[in-house]
Amino acid sequence: MGSPFLENLKNAVDKGEFNSEAAKKIIDIDKLADGKIDPDDLVQKRLEVSGVKSGITEEEAEIVNAEYELKMKEIKERDLVLQQIKTLQEIDETVMLSIQDMRDFVQTLEESFDKEKPSHADIFTEIENIKNKYSSIINK
């Protein structure tokens, strides 16, 4: 044991001459210092007294793992859906920008060429074909 004070205190507690929670804790600390008490045992005892469960059974671990796997599957599926939505939105944006480019280009062609000139007839025929083909989109 350590100091004479602790030795005297321990003897008093052992003989019943001195009994207090503080003295018991001092003795526990002294035993711990001497290596007689495993610190892990003290932690385990404290957890048990506090009502904290320190371990789980294999069955409980399987249930927790199954719940975790299910949750991860749901998260991955949701992530996949969000990725696909993002891809659709990007394609939509690209298509709309292309349509705007085509509409602007058609307008430039119509302004640049004379519809009355026979040599420009082919370009206006193609413009009309494009307008008819994309009429539901281009005229918005």
C-alpha positions in Angstrom: 0.0 0.0 0.0 1.0 3.6 -0.4 1.3 6.3 2.3 0.9 5.8 6.0 -2.2 8.0 6.0 -3.9 5.7 3.6 -2.7 2.7 5.5 -4.2 4.0 8.8 -7.4 5.0 7.0 -7.7 1.5 5.5 -7.1 -0.1 8.8 -9.8 2.1 10.4 -12.3 1.2 7.7 -11.4 -2.5 7.9 -11.9 -2.5 11.7 -15.2 -0.6 11.3 -13.8 2.3 13.2 -14.3 4.7 10.2 -16.9 4.1 7.6 -17.7 6.5 4.9 -18.1 6.5 1.1 -15.1 8.8 0.8 -12.9 6.4 2.7 -14.1 3.5 0.5 -13.3 5.5 -2.6 -9.9 6.3 -1.3 -9.2 2.7 -0.7 -10.4 1.8 -4.2 -8.1 4.5 -5.6 -5.2 3.1 -3.5 -5.9 -0.5 -4.8 -6.1 0.9 -8.3 -2.7 2.5 -7.8 -1.3 -0.8 -6.5 -2.8 -2.5 -9.6 -5.2 -4.6 -7.5 -8.2 -3.3 -9.4 -8.6 -3.3 -13.1 -9.6 0.1 -14.4 -11.8 -1.5 -16.9 -13.7 -3.3 -14.1 -14.3 0.1 -12.5 -15.6 1.5 -15.7 -17.8 -1.5 -16.3 -19.2 -1.3 -12.7 -19.9 2.4 -13.1 -21.7 1.8 -16.4 -23.8 -1.0 -14.9 -24.7 1.2 -11.9 -25.7 4.0 -14.3 -27.8 1.7 -16.3 -25.7 1.9 -19.4 -25.5 -1.2 -21.5 -21.9 -1.9 -22.5 -22.4 -4.8 -24.9 -24.9 -6.2 -27.3 -25.8 -9.7 -28.1 -25.1 -11.3 -31.4 -28.8 -11.2 -32.2 -29.0 -7.5 -31.4 -25.9 -6.9 -33.6 -27.6 -8.7 -36.5 -30.7 -6.6 -36.1 -28.7 -3.4 -36.0 -26.7 -4.5 -39.0 -29.8 -5.4 -41.0 -31.4 -2.1 -40.2 -28.1 -0.4 -41.2 -28.0 -2.3 -44.5 -31.6 -1.4 -45.2 -31.0 2.2 -44.5 -27.9 2.3 -46.7 -29.8 0.6 -49.5 -32.5 3.3 -49.2 -29.9 6.1 -49.2 -28.2 4.6 -52.3 -31.5 4.3 -54.2 -32.4 7.8 -53.3 -29.0 9.0 -54.4 -29.4 7.2 -57.7 -32.8 8.8 -58.3 -31.3 12.2 -57.5 -28.4 11.6 -59.9 -30.9 10.6 -62.7 -33.0 13.7 -62.1 -29.9 15.9 -62.3 -29.0 14.2 -65.6 -32.5 14.8 -67.0 -32.3 18.4 -65.9 -28.9 18.9 -67.6 -30.2 17.3 -70.9 -33.3 19.4 -70.8 -31.2 22.5 -70.3 -28.9 21.5 -73.2 -31.8 20.9 -75.5 -33.5 24.2 -74.6 -30.2 26.0 -75.3 -29.9 24.3 -78.6 -33.4 25.2 -79.5 -32.8 28.8 -78.6 -29.6 28.7 -80.7 -31.6 27.2 -83.7 -34.4 29.8 -83.3 -31.8 32.7 -83.2 -30.0 31.2 -86.2 -33.2 30.9 -88.2 -34.1 34.5 -87.4 -30.6 35.6 -88.5 -30.9 33.6 -91.8 -34.4 35.1 -92.4 -33.0 38.6 -91.9 -29.8 38.0 -93.9 -31.3 36.4 -97.0 -34.0 37.8 -99.4 -37.0 35.5 -99.6 -37.8 36.9 -103.0 -34.6 35.9 -104.7 -34.8 32.5 -106.4 -31.2 31.7 -105.5 -32.2 31.9 -101.8 -35.2 29.6 -102.1 -33.4 26.5 -100.9 -32.5 28.1 -97.6 -36.1 29.2 -96.9 -37.3 25.8 -97.8 -35.0 24.3 -95.2 -36.1 27.0 -92.7 -39.7 26.0 -93.2 -38.9 22.3 -92.9 -37.1 23.1 -89.5 -40.0 25.2 -88.3 -42.6 22.5 -89.2 -40.5 19.8 -87.6 -40.1 21.6 -84.3 -43.2 23.8 -84.4 -44.4 22.6 -81.1 -41.2 23.6 -79.4 -39.7 26.4 -81.5 -42.7 28.6 -81.5 -42.9 28.8 -77.7 
